[in-house]
């Protein structure tokens, strides 16, 4: 009996996508980029606390950049 080894399927991570919005902060320091009206949506991009601190971001700042994962 012979065993055939298959090469593992490699998938590429999704390409970075553009993201922009108004920064909204929680009391715990987490952030989300919201549309201009400021209401939460399922497509909000999460902003890590470390990134907020590193760049001195504040609630209401308009932020644009790239995100690693497309919004859900």
Secondary structure, DSSP 8 states (H G I E B T S, - for coil): ----------------EEEEEEEEE-TTS-EEEE-TT----TT-EEE-HHHHHHHT--TT-EEEEEESS---
